Amino acid sequence: MTSLRTADERFRDLPDYDFAPHYREVGDGLRMHHVEEGPSDADPVLMLHGEPSWSYLYRHMIPVFARAGHRAIAPDLIGFGRSDKPGAVSDYSYQAHMDWLTEWLLDLDLRNVTLVCQDWGSLLGLRLAAEHEERFSRIVVANGFLPTAHLPANLAFKVWRGFALHTPVLPIGRIVDMGSARNLTPAERAAYDAPFPSAAYKAGARAFPALVPTSPDDPAVPANRAAWQRLGAWEKPFLTLFGRRDPILGRADVPLQEHVPGAAGQPHARLDGSHFVQEDAGEEIARRTVEWMAASR
């Protein structure tokens, strides 16, 4: 496997992202980056980004959690942000991402975790929490789900999957802008582009849509269905905070609420936002989560 590493200077002077980098090694020598703010001995709030974003997505939420006394942690998945980027689409699989993320979680020895996840952060994070339930105390899902191939993919997702694989450009910042209800500034769009100085760095972003298991014979389906079954017995607090303008996942909160016992009676909400709801209502999500954490102790 040949991997690429984005130069540090591309991450200088990004708007609202003045966080010191932290690194761990996973897999076969891949460097994985994370942001960590707040007291190091506090229980962690783990924020997992999706496709094709990176930890920059959580820049407005990290300070809220840190100021509230929590250990705010936001990693960059392999292939994104300041983490190393294997150079071929074939280097990525659902299980490879699970293995990298699990190794990172265990290396940091995170416990009593509050998970905040969105998009692919949910596809990975919900599996992670189900497979390591002893390390997680509660879950917040924002515009995410755990696919089990029981239902066919909708048209919007099929269009997105084909675009990601075949477009020659894959404009990361523009994609995040289009998936947000508000208009990102040129500097914010450039910040989302920062980890990807050329097309060679975008293999991970191109790979993700095709890795969503949409047919029963997909290799990820057995583990996802097992995780879904365990979530059906999850009685710890479980909250959904969705952007209601999301055309792909805007209504995925209902089956989560119906399936997970810990979702009963929780203060779920649909916020004024789109798919990248952290861009539209990030501080509100963090504030609601902090208040909910205090109430659910």
NORZIVEN-V795009 format. One record per residue. RES is the residue in one small letter. PHI is phi in radians with two decimals (999 if undefined). PSI is psi in radians with two decimals (none if undefined). BURIAL is + if it has 24 or more other ideal C-beta (glycine too) atoms within 12 Angstrom, else -. Layout:
res->(RES RES)
phi->(PHI PHI)
psi->(PSI PSI)
burial->(BURIAL BURIAL)
This chain:
res->(m t s l r t a d e r f r d l p d y d f a p h y r e v g d g l r m h h v e e g p s d a d p v l m l h g e p s w s y l y r h m i p v f a r a g h r a i a p d l i g f g r s d k p g a v s d y s y q a h m d w l t e w l l d l d l r n v t l v c q d w g s l l g l r l a a e h e e r f s r i v v a n g f l p t a h l p a n l a f k v w r g f a l h t p v l p i g r i v d m g s a r n l t p a e r a a y d a p f p s a a y k a g a r a f p a l v p t s p d d p a v p a n r a a w q r l g a w e k p f l t l f g r r d p i l g r a d v p l q e h v p g a a g q p h a r l d g s h f v q e d a g e e i a r r t v e w m a a s r)
phi->(999 -1.77 -2.11 -2.01 -2.30 -1.20 -1.09 -1.03 -1.12 -1.26 -1.83 -1.45 1.07 -1.35 -1.09 1.14 -2.29 -1.83 -2.00 -1.22 -1.40 -2.29 -2.35 -2.36 -1.73 -2.31 1.03 -1.62 1.43 -1.49 -1.62 -1.97 -1.72 -2.58 -1.60 -2.49 -2.30 1.63 -1.08 -1.23 -1.74 -1.50 -1.14 -1.45 -1.88 -1.76 -1.87 -1.93 -1.46 -2.15 -1.85 -1.80 -1.53 -2.71 -1.08 -0.98 -1.01 -1.78 -1.07 -1.54 -1.69 -0.94 -1.11 -1.12 -1.15 -1.11 -1.12 -1.42 1.64 -1.73 -1.54 -1.55 -2.24 -2.34 -1.45 -1.74 -1.04 -0.99 1.72 -2.40 1.00 -1.56 -1.35 -1.13 -2.25 -0.89 -1.54 -2.07 -0.98 -1.22 -1.29 -1.88 -2.57 -1.01 -1.18 -1.07 -1.10 -1.09 -1.14 -1.09 -1.19 -1.12 -1.06 -1.11 -1.04 -1.26 -1.13 -1.38 0.94 -1.29 -2.42 0.91 -1.44 -1.71 -1.58 -2.12 -2.45 -2.63 0.95 -1.09 -1.06 -1.42 -1.02 -1.54 -1.18 -1.18 -1.09 -1.06 -1.16 -1.18 -1.46 -2.35 -1.01 -1.15 -1.70 -2.06 -1.86 -2.88 -2.38 -2.11 -1.95 -2.12 0.91 -2.65 -2.89 -2.14 -1.29 -2.20 1.11 -1.42 -2.20 -1.22 -1.17 -1.40 -1.09 -1.04 -1.20 -1.08 -1.10 -1.11 -1.10 -1.15 -1.11 -1.07 -1.34 -2.03 -1.18 -1.28 -1.86 0.86 -1.35 -1.01 -1.06 -1.17 -1.10 -1.11 -1.06 -1.15 -1.59 -2.04 -1.27 -1.55 -1.54 -1.22 -1.30 -0.96 -1.17 -1.21 -1.08 -1.13 -1.15 -1.16 -1.38 -0.93 -1.23 -2.16 -1.18 -2.68 -1.08 -1.10 -1.55 -1.80 -1.04 -1.12 -1.18 -1.23 -1.28 -0.94 -1.04 -1.28 -1.53 -1.16 -1.28 -2.02 -2.26 -1.08 -1.59 -1.13 -1.12 -1.45 -1.10 -1.00 -1.19 -1.15 -1.18 -1.15 -1.15 -1.07 -1.12 -1.17 -1.14 -1.19 -2.02 -1.35 -1.84 -1.27 -1.00 -2.45 -2.22 -2.00 -2.29 -1.86 -1.40 -1.31 -1.63 -1.26 -1.33 -1.76 -2.10 -1.11 -2.02 -1.31 -1.21 -1.09 -1.12 -1.14 -1.09 -1.31 -1.62 -1.64 -1.02 -1.19 -1.42 -1.12 1.33 -1.49 -1.44 -1.10 -2.66 -1.89 -1.75 -1.40 -2.82 -1.92 -1.08 -1.52 -1.14 -1.10 -1.31 -1.58 -2.56 -1.04 -1.15 -1.16 -1.05 -1.11 -1.10 -1.06 -1.18 -1.05 -1.14 -1.15 -1.07 -1.14 -1.38 -1.84 -1.18)
psi->(2.25 2.23 2.73 2.69 2.09 2.34 2.49 -0.58 -0.35 -0.21 0.15 2.47 0.58 2.42 2.21 0.37 1.16 1.11 2.44 2.43 2.58 2.54 2.57 2.68 2.33 2.84 -2.46 1.12 0.37 2.36 2.17 2.26 2.59 2.67 2.45 2.05 2.75 3.12 2.28 -0.33 0.12 2.83 2.42 2.55 1.99 2.04 2.07 2.14 3.02 -2.50 2.31 0.72 -2.92 -2.96 -0.25 -0.49 -0.49 0.25 -0.52 -0.21 -0.62 -0.85 -0.58 -0.80 -0.73 -0.76 -0.49 0.01 0.23 2.76 1.76 2.09 2.20 1.82 2.81 2.11 2.67 2.30 -0.04 2.77 -2.35 0.01 2.77 2.71 1.69 2.46 -0.13 2.47 -0.62 -0.20 -0.23 2.45 2.87 -0.81 -0.62 -0.77 -0.71 -0.74 -0.78 -0.81 -0.69 -0.76 -0.72 -0.79 -0.79 -0.59 -0.69 -0.21 0.85 2.32 2.83 0.77 2.36 2.01 2.29 2.07 2.66 2.55 -2.29 -0.38 -0.48 -0.71 -0.62 -0.77 -0.69 -0.66 -0.79 -0.80 -0.68 -0.64 -0.29 0.93 -0.52 -0.29 -0.11 2.40 -0.41 2.86 2.39 2.16 2.24 1.88 1.08 3.07 3.08 1.78 2.42 0.16 0.43 -0.39 2.57 2.68 2.50 2.95 -0.71 -0.71 -0.71 -0.70 -0.77 -0.71 -0.77 -0.69 -0.82 -0.67 -0.55 -0.29 2.41 -0.26 -0.87 1.31 1.67 -0.94 -0.68 -0.65 -0.79 -0.69 -0.79 -0.47 0.18 2.57 -0.62 2.84 2.12 2.63 2.79 -0.65 -0.64 -0.72 -0.71 -0.58 -0.69 -0.51 -0.33 -0.71 -0.16 1.34 -0.32 3.02 -0.44 -0.41 -0.04 0.24 -0.71 -0.70 -0.63 -0.58 -0.64 -0.86 -0.63 -0.26 -0.15 2.13 1.94 -0.04 2.61 -0.38 0.12 2.43 -0.33 -0.23 -0.81 -0.78 -0.66 -0.71 -0.62 -0.72 -0.70 -0.69 -0.72 -0.63 -0.44 -0.18 0.20 1.96 -0.03 2.83 2.37 2.13 2.45 2.28 1.64 2.56 2.08 -0.16 0.11 2.07 -0.26 -0.83 0.22 -0.35 0.22 -0.11 -0.58 -0.89 -0.51 -0.82 -0.63 -0.47 -0.61 2.06 -0.62 -0.15 -0.25 2.27 0.13 2.74 1.11 2.68 2.61 2.09 2.91 1.47 3.00 -2.61 -0.85 1.22 -0.37 -0.52 -0.54 -0.58 0.65 -0.84 -0.61 -0.73 -0.81 -0.75 -0.82 -0.68 -0.74 -0.78 -0.71 -0.70 -0.74 -0.62 -0.37 0.26 none)
burial->(- - + + + + - - - + + - - + - - + - + - + + + + - + + - - + + + + + + + + + - - - + + + + + + + + + + + + + + + + + + + + + + + + + - + - + + + + + + + + + + + + + + + + + + - + - + + + + + + + + + + + + + + + - - + - + - - + + + + + + + + + + + + + + + + + + + + + - + + + + + + + + + + + + + + - - - - + - - - + - - + + - + + - - - - - + - + + - + + + + + + + - - + - - - + + + + + + + + + - - - - + + + + + + + + + + + + + + - - - - - + + - + + - - + + - + + - - + - + + + + + + + + + + + - + + + - + + - + + + - + + - + + - - + - + + + + - + + + + + + + + + + + + + + - + + + - + + - - + -)
